[in-house]
Amino acid sequence: MVKVVSVKFNPHGKTYDFDPNGIQVKAGDTLIVETSKGLDIGECAYGEHYVTDESVVRPLRPLIRAATEEDLRVAAQNKLREKEAFATCREKIAAHGLAMKLVDVECGFEGNKILFFFTADGRVDFRELVKDLAGVFRTRIELRQIGVRDETKMLGGLGICGRPYCCSQFLNDFQPVSTKMAKTQSMSLNPAKISGSCGRLMCCLRYEQDAYEALVRSIPKLGAFVQTPLGYGNVVAVNVLRQKVRVCLDKEGEQEFKVMPADEIAVVPGGRPKPGEPLPQVLVAPVRKAETQEPEEEDPWAAPVLFAEDGEPQRRNAENGDQSAAPPKNENRGQEKGWQRSPGGGKGKAWKSAGPPARKAAGAEQGQKPQNGERQVQAFGNNKPRSAGEQPKGRPRGLQRGRKHSGKPKPRPEGQAKG
């Protein structure tokens, strides 16, 4: 592994590795580095990082220094000089009548070279043009012919997707693109649909090909005979990105089309069987993982509980180990509250009132606790405590609330007026 620093000399250019030379730099810093043609100024794309020995281009040239104020002033003067050289070169091209298009101009950091980039349909004899430019700028002149892709990368712009060109944004190298890639990605073969602004096939077809190839392997092909949860049918359309297919089911009468996920159907090997042969069972029921309920996180902004719910103290005591304070089960809960089961077990209320419920008194008088083996309760409408065996005053125990008494009325004492 080798420690390097990556530097980019222009926004649309490649990144080159240099030896840090013991200088601490970070991404975005302006640096002065040594190149094969002298000193040059560039921007740090990646700070110190390690790369393999095979990926390093030898010789690995060193980093000279971080750019100073004087270096930045020289770089600004070179930018102004590039604009003047661009205008002068266009005038000279028109004067010589050359069939070439000037694209960009770069001036060396030390001012010892000016590089002109141009495009042309064929070979161009620009020897006289070089002599005229050398007489004007009194320095070394170099003209370099580039392709339409490099031109688009230098100029930049927006593609048909609405985003900046991939070549000018993050692609460093141009790789070959073919129409087979457009077929794999289910795109129209119309040249206007799959061509970029440069007139060549779009670069995104190339670097997205690997992802499409992986998705195509996991989806049935068009026209395949498949088995679905709704029956057998043929695939009539596929959506590679969404991993969904459209199946024409084998139904009598009108055709029925269903859109299903690709992982819920299975391709029948060998295609549709011959008439009379049984249809193979190839669809396997998906194994669903058990859903685990994650504990709910406590909301720090939730309002506090001001009123305790019914049975909350008993439930807390039961959790702490006090079984006697646990809430009653469903079978005895209604009886302890003064309810009885209705005979017959018919629909409706399973419990009926058997008189006023009794409250458990914590103490008979002034918080006095009952003794062992004793149980004191207090009835509604009576402030005096009573023992467990004593009957409450008021409605007879045999007369239930909400029902008429079936027996004869209680005889009234003689001499007592009615009402």
TAPE-V744342 format. One record per helix or strand. SS is the DSSP state (~ for helix, > for strand). FROM is the first residue (numbers start at 1). TO is the last residue. If there is no record, write none. Layout:
<<SS FROM TO> <SS FROM TO>>
This chain:
<<> 2 8> <> 15 19> <> 30 35> <> 38 51> <> 62 66> <~ 69 96> <> 101 107> <> 113 119> <~ 127 137> <> 140 145> <~ 148 155> <> 158 158> <> 164 164> <~ 166 169> <~ 179 184> <~ 191 194> <> 195 195> <> 201 201> <~ 204 207> <~ 209 217> <> 225 228> <> 231 239> <> 244 249> <> 256 261> <~ 262 264> <> 266 267> <~ 312 320> <~ 323 325> <~ 330 336> <> 339 341> <> 351 353> <> 359 360> <> 377 378> <> 386 386>>
